[in-house]
């Protein structure tokens, strides 16, 4: 049998259903792959070998007993280390949570377990999801499998790199300003940000509560849709959860018919500052969709140009509030508790030692923006801009069904290239941030390789709230059309990683 790690999640599920492979065999194959290449990639922070094999055996036993199983039962998955999993180390990429074992499962993890999906381990990430390159992790940088000298994107670079390196067919990320979609674009994988409230935040270590959204990472549109269907849906444990049926994402991914679909190219998301190879692949993808029967027009969203500064006031403000709970008093790291230092001093020493530079930067910025005398001038104004951006989306969706743009202005950049320039780093999220501020659905789909460097380019699709199915319809159509050129999905063109064990 061909290498099990090269199969899609849907193909692996079919192999198990037909009795050609067991979940234990498939899980062991991916654990072996992790052991072979993750020394170079560093996608994982914790590999739960014993737990994963136990989960796989449980699925095999249920299948042998004739129990009714979910479509993805027995398929392995990599989990971003920002979602709690009972009894498994969960750090959010920070020293301040090193060694913490959550006493409960997040809703996303509970739904994965209920579906029989095997969790291989926890993936690397920018500390508390603050970053666009996974260079801000307290546990080292993740490398892009396409070029180990480049970043995989962030904050969920570990999840996307694990999928791209064939260490897992599926992964979970979280998207606050592009942290699923941007890594997806940089690693040639599919990354989807569901509608805000469409997936539960219960058990997600919060960065910005009005923005954070868990979502799927995969190598194909169908795989992403199958995972989306598992984790989505109303959750009474999350006050922002939307009490509606999950959109028909799997049906849309299997269909992929865009004939008559109205697609709007966002005028403001392109031009100066965008890499020529990125724009070339984007426009070729738009042309493909036109040939498939879509109606394409240019749409203006004038307030998108203010999304970046608004976001970098709203996010730090919410982060400064959310991270106040890491105070050395209840759990996590504690420094200076020698019986002589006051509680305030212990708290200060712990936060100094436990938080990295980017986290401290954003806490200070957010605290200042919320402070007396500055709240209205900064945070209040940013929220007004957020409203204007939401109105731009609403006006655009009166003219078209979906909006499209490049997922990122450039391809993956070299490790260390922008780590000392926060503004340049923040500009990675120019195309993705508006959808987080408005709360609508968005995704990045592979659309080719840039001429300049041979690295992946992402095609960004934005859809109205709770019309996540439209993302998959466009993604499936594009994937099918491009597969004829590539001989399969884009990952078939990725270089092979050397074994490092």
C-alpha positions in Angstrom: 0.0 0.0 0.0 1.2 3.5 -0.8 2.5 5.6 2.1 -0.4 6.2 4.4 0.8 9.7 5.3 0.3 10.8 1.7 -3.4 10.0 1.7 -6.1 12.6 2.3 -8.3 12.4 5.4 -11.2 11.3 3.1 -9.0 8.5 1.6 -7.9 7.3 5.0 -11.5 7.1 6.2 -12.4 5.0 3.1 -9.4 2.7 3.8 -10.6 2.1 7.3 -14.3 1.7 6.3 -13.3 -0.9 3.6 -11.0 -2.8 6.1 -7.8 -2.1 4.1 -6.1 -0.3 7.0 -6.7 0.2 10.7 -6.6 3.4 12.7 -3.7 2.0 14.7 -1.7 1.5 11.5 -2.6 4.9 10.1 -1.8 6.6 13.4 1.5 4.8 13.8 2.5 5.8 10.3 2.0 9.4 11.1 3.8 9.1 14.4 6.7 7.5 12.5 6.6 10.5 10.1 6.7 12.9 13.0 9.7 11.1 14.4 11.4 11.2 11.0 11.0 14.8 10.0 9.9 17.0 12.9 13.4 17.5 14.1 13.8 19.8 11.1 10.3 21.2 11.0 9.5 21.6 14.7 5.7 21.6 14.1 4.9 19.8 17.4 5.5 20.9 21.0 4.1 17.7 22.5 3.5 14.3 20.7 1.1 12.2 22.6 2.2 8.8 21.3 0.6 6.6 24.0 -2.7 8.6 24.0 -3.0 8.7 20.2 -2.5 4.9 19.9 -5.0 4.3 22.6 -7.6 6.5 20.8 -6.9 4.7 17.6 -7.3 1.3 19.1 -10.6 2.4 20.7 -11.9 3.4 17.2 -10.8 0.1 15.7 -12.5 -1.8 18.5 -15.8 0.1 17.9 -15.5 -0.5 14.1 -15.0 -4.2 14.7 -18.0 -4.3 16.9 -20.1 -2.8 14.2 -20.8 0.5 15.9 -21.9 3.5 13.8 -18.9 5.9 13.4 -18.5 9.4 12.2 -17.0 10.0 8.7 -13.5 10.9 10.1 -13.4 8.3 12.9 -9.8 7.0 13.2 -8.2 9.8 11.2 -5.2 11.5 12.9 -5.1 15.2 13.7 -2.6 17.8 15.0 -4.0 20.3 17.6 -2.9 23.9 18.1 -1.5 24.3 21.6 -4.0 27.0 22.5 -7.0 24.6 23.0 -7.3 22.7 26.3 -7.1 18.9 26.2 -7.5 17.1 29.5 -4.3 15.7 30.9 -2.2 16.9 28.0 0.3 19.8 28.3 -1.1 23.0 27.0 1.1 26.1 26.9 -0.2 28.5 24.3 3.5 28.7 23.3 4.4 30.5 26.5 6.8 29.8 29.4 4.2 31.1 31.8 2.1 28.0 31.2 4.9 25.5 30.9 3.9 22.1 32.3 0.2 23.0 32.8 -2.2 20.1 32.4 -5.7 21.2 31.8 -8.4 19.5 33.9 -11.0 19.6 31.1 -11.4 19.4 27.3 -12.3 22.4 25.2 -15.5 22.0 23.2 -13.5 21.6 20.0 -11.5 18.8 21.6 -14.6 17.2 23.0 -16.2 17.2 19.5 -13.1 15.7 18.0 -13.0 12.9 20.5 -16.8 12.3 20.1 -16.1 11.9 16.3 -13.3 9.4 17.0 -10.6 11.7 15.5 -7.2 10.7 16.9 -5.3 13.6 18.4 -1.6 13.1 17.7 -0.3 16.0 19.9 -0.1 19.8 20.3 1.5 22.1 17.7 3.8 25.1 18.0 2.5 28.6 17.8 3.3 32.2 18.5 3.0 32.9 22.2 -0.7 33.4 23.1 -1.3 33.6 19.3 0.5 36.9 19.1 2.5 36.8 15.8 2.5 36.1 12.1 5.5 33.8 11.8 5.6 31.3 14.8 8.9 33.0 15.7 7.4 34.3 18.9 7.0 30.9 20.5 8.9 30.4 23.7 9.8 26.9 22.5 11.6 27.8 19.2 10.6 28.6 15.6 8.7 26.3 13.3 10.1 25.9 9.8 8.2 25.9 6.5 8.4 22.4 4.9 8.6 24.1 1.5 11.9 25.8 2.5 13.2 25.2 6.0 14.9 28.6 6.0 11.5 30.3 5.9 8.7 30.9 8.3 5.4 28.9 8.0 3.2 31.8 9.0 1.6 32.4 12.3 0.3 32.3 14.8 -0.7 28.7 13.8 2.4 27.8 11.9 2.8 24.6 13.7 -0.6 23.2 12.6 -0.1 24.2 9.0 3.5 23.0 8.9 2.4 19.6 10.3 -0.2 19.2 7.5 2.3 20.4 4.9 5.0 18.1 6.1 2.6 15.0 6.0 2.9 14.7 9.7 -0.9 14.8 10.0 -3.7 14.9 7.3 -5.7 17.3 9.4 -5.1 20.1 12.0 -6.9 22.6 14.1 -5.9 26.2 14.2 -7.4 29.4 15.6 -7.8 32.6 13.6 -7.8 36.0 15.3 -6.4 38.1 12.5 -5.4 35.5 9.9 -3.7 32.8 12.0 -5.2 29.9 10.1 -5.4 31.5 6.6 -2.0 33.2 6.5 -0.1 30.0 7.4 -2.3 28.1 5.0 -1.2 30.4 2.2 2.5 30.1 3.2 2.5 26.3 3.3 0.3 25.5 0.4 -2.5 24.1 2.5 -6.2 24.9 3.0 -7.0 27.1 6.0 -10.5 28.2 7.0 -11.8 30.8 9.4 -15.4 29.9 10.1 -18.0 32.6 10.9 -17.2 34.0 14.3 -19.5 32.1 16.7 -19.8 29.2 14.3 -17.2 27.3 16.2 -17.0 27.3 20.0 -14.3 29.3 22.0 -15.0 27.3 25.2 -11.6 26.0 26.3 -9.7 28.2 23.9 -7.0 30.2 25.7 -8.2 33.7 24.8 -6.2 36.3 22.9 -9.0 38.6 21.8 -12.4 37.4 22.7 -14.3 39.2 20.0 -12.0 37.9 17.3 -10.8 34.4 18.1 -12.2 31.6 15.9 -11.1 27.9 15.8 -11.1 26.4 12.4 -9.7 23.5 10.2 -6.4 23.1 8.3 -6.1 20.4 5.6 -4.5 19.6 2.3 -7.8 19.5 0.4 -11.0 21.4 0.4 -13.1 18.3 1.2 -10.9 17.4 4.1 -11.3 20.9 5.6 -15.1 20.7 5.1 -15.3 17.3 6.8 -13.4 18.6 9.8 -15.4 21.9 9.8 -18.6 19.9 10.1 -17.2 18.0 13.1 -16.2 21.1 15.2 -18.9 23.6 14.2 -22.3 24.2 15.8 -23.9 25.9 18.7 -22.4 25.5 22.2 -24.2 26.6 25.3 -20.8 26.9 27.0 -19.9 29.9 24.7 -22.0 33.0 25.0 -21.0 34.2 21.6 -21.9 30.8 19.9 -24.5 31.1 17.1 -27.6 28.9 17.6 -28.1 28.0 13.9 -27.6 24.9 11.8 -24.1 24.3 10.5 -23.9 25.5 6.9 -23.8 22.6 4.3 -20.0 22.8 4.0 -19.4 19.2 3.0 -22.1 19.3 0.3 -20.5 22.5 -1.1 -17.0 20.9 -1.1 -18.3 17.9 -3.0 -20.2 20.1 -5.5 -17.9 23.0 -6.4 -20.2 24.5 -9.0 -19.6 28.2 -9.3 -21.7 28.9 -12.4 -23.6 32.1 -11.9 -21.8 32.8 -8.6 -21.1 36.5 -8.3 -17.4 37.1 -7.2 -16.1 40.5 -6.2 -12.4 41.3 -6.4 -11.6 43.8 -3.6 -10.0 46.8 -5.2 -8.1 47.8 -2.0 -6.4 44.5 -1.5 -3.8 44.6 -4.2 -1.3 46.8 -6.1 1.6 48.5 -4.4 3.3 46.3 -1.8 2.1 43.1 -3.3 4.6 40.6 -4.7 4.3 40.3 -8.5 4.2 36.5 -8.3 1.4 36.6 -5.7 -0.7 38.9 -7.9 -0.1 36.9 -11.0 -1.3 33.6 -9.4 -4.3 35.4 -7.9 -5.4 36.9 -11.2 -4.9 33.5 -13.0 -7.2 31.9 -10.3 -9.8 34.6 -10.9 -9.7 33.9 -14.7 -10.1 30.2 -14.0 -13.3 30.9 -12.0 -14.6 33.1 -14.8 -14.1 30.2 -17.2 -16.1 28.0 -14.9 -19.1 30.4 -15.1 -18.6 32.8 -12.2 -19.4 36.4 -12.7 -16.5 38.5 -11.7 -16.6 42.3 -10.9 -14.4 44.7 -9.0 -15.7 45.9 -5.7 -14.5 48.8 -3.5 -14.3 48.5 0.3 -12.9 51.9 1.2 -12.5 51.4 4.9 -10.4 48.2 4.6 -7.3 50.4 4.5 -8.0 51.3 8.1 -8.4 47.6 9.3 -4.8 47.1 10.3 -4.5 50.1 12.7 -7.9 49.4 14.1 -7.1 45.8 14.7 -3.9 46.6 16.4 -5.7 48.7 18.9 -8.7 46.3 19.5 -6.6 43.1 19.8 -4.0 44.5 22.3 -6.8 46.0 24.4 -8.6 42.7 24.7 -5.3 40.8 25.2 -4.3 43.0 28.1 -7.5 42.2 29.8 -7.5 38.4 29.0 -3.8 37.9 30.0 -4.3 39.6 33.4 -5.3 36.2 34.8 -1.7 34.9 34.4 -0.6 36.4 37.7 1.3 33.5 39.4 -1.4 33.2 42.1 -3.5 30.3 40.8 -1.6 28.2 38.2 1.4 28.3 35.8 4.8 29.8 36.4 5.7 31.4 39.8 8.9 33.4 40.3 10.3 35.0 43.4 8.0 33.3 45.9 10.7 33.2 48.6 8.6 34.3 51.6 9.9 37.8 51.5 8.5 39.2 48.2 5.0 40.6 48.2 2.3 39.1 46.0 2.6 42.1 43.8 6.3 41.6 43.4 5.9 37.9 42.7 3.3 38.7 40.1 5.7 41.3 38.5 8.7 38.9 38.5 6.6 36.1 37.1 5.1 38.1 34.2 8.6 39.5 33.4 10.1 36.0 33.2 7.1 34.2 31.7 6.0 36.6 28.9 8.0 37.1 25.7 8.8 40.5 24.1 5.8 40.5 21.7 3.3 39.7 24.4 4.7 42.4 26.6 4.5 44.9 23.7 0.9 44.2 23.1 -0.1 44.2 26.8 1.4 47.6 27.2 -0.2 48.9 24.0 -3.6 47.6 25.0 -3.4 48.8 28.6 -2.5 52.3 27.3 -5.4 52.2 24.8 -7.9 51.3 27.5 -6.5 53.8 30.1 -8.4 56.8 31.4 -8.2 59.7 29.0 -7.2 57.5 26.0 -10.1 55.0 25.8 -12.2 57.2 23.5 -9.3 58.4 21.5 -7.9 55.0 20.7 -10.1 51.9 21.5 -13.4 53.8 21.0 -12.3 55.1 17.6 -11.0 51.7 16.5 -14.4 50.2 17.3 -16.1 52.8 15.1 -13.7 51.9 12.3 -14.7 48.3 12.9 -18.3 49.2 12.3 -17.4 51.0 9.0 -15.6 47.8 7.8 -18.6 45.7 8.6 -20.7 48.1 6.6 -18.3 47.8 3.7 -18.8 44.0 3.7 -22.6 44.4 4.0 -22.6 46.8 1.0 -20.4 44.5 -1.0 -22.6 41.5 -0.4 -25.5 43.3 -1.9 -23.6 43.2 -5.1 -21.8 39.9 -5.0 -21.9 36.5 -3.2 -18.3 36.3 -2.2 -15.2 38.6 -2.1 -11.7 37.5 -3.1 -8.2 38.8 -2.8 -4.7 37.4 -2.3 -4.4 35.8 1.1 -1.1 37.5 1.8 0.8 40.3 0.1 3.9 38.1 -0.2 5.1 34.5 0.0 6.8 33.2 3.1 9.8 35.3 4.1 13.0 34.2 5.7 13.3 33.3 9.3 14.6 36.3 11.2 13.8 38.7 8.3 11.1 40.7 10.1 11.3 39.7 13.7 12.9 43.1 14.7 10.4 45.1 12.7 6.9 44.7 14.2 5.2 47.0 11.7 6.5 45.0 8.7 5.4 41.8 10.5 1.9 43.2 11.1 1.5 44.0 7.4 1.3 40.2 6.7 -2.3 40.4 7.9 -3.5 43.1 5.5 -5.8 40.9 3.6 -7.1 38.7 6.4 -7.9 41.1 9.2 -11.1 42.7 7.8 -13.0 39.4 8.0 -12.0 39.0 11.7 -13.2 42.5 12.5 -16.5 41.9 10.7 -16.9 38.3 12.0 -17.7 36.8 8.6 -16.3 33.6 7.1 -13.1 33.4 5.1 -10.6 30.9 3.8 -7.3 30.6 2.0 -6.9 28.0 -0.8 -3.7 27.1 -2.7 -3.5 28.7 -6.1 0.0 28.1 -7.3 3.7 29.0 -6.8 5.2 32.5 -7.2 7.6 32.8 -10.1 10.2 34.7 -7.9 10.8 32.0 -5.3 8.7 28.9 -6.2 6.8 29.2 -2.9 3.0 28.8 -2.4 0.4 31.5 -2.9 -3.0 31.6 -1.2 -6.3 32.6 -2.8 -8.4 34.3 -0.2 -12.2 34.0 -0.2 -14.6 35.9 2.1 -18.3 35.0 2.5 -21.2 36.5 4.5 -21.9 35.4 8.1 -23.1 31.7 8.2 -22.5 31.3 4.5 -19.3 29.3 5.1 -20.5 26.8 2.4 -19.8 29.4 -0.3 -16.1 29.3 0.7 -16.0 25.6 0.1 -17.8 25.9 -3.2 -15.2 28.3 -4.6 -12.4 26.4 -3.1 -13.5 23.1 -4.6 -14.0 24.6 -8.0 -10.5 26.2 -7.9 -8.9 23.0 -6.6 -10.5 20.9 -9.3 -9.5 23.2 -12.1 -5.9 23.6 -10.8 -5.5 19.8 -10.2 -5.7 19.2 -13.9 -2.6 21.4 -14.3 -0.7 20.1 -11.3 -1.6 16.4 -11.4 -3.2 16.7 -8.0 -3.3 19.2 -5.1 -0.5 21.8 -4.8 1.3 19.7 -2.2 2.3 17.2 -4.9 4.8 19.9 -6.0 6.4 20.3 -2.6 10.0 19.3 -2.1 10.6 16.1 0.0 11.9 16.6 3.5 15.0 14.8 4.6 14.7 12.3 7.4 16.3 13.8 10.6 16.1 11.1 13.2 
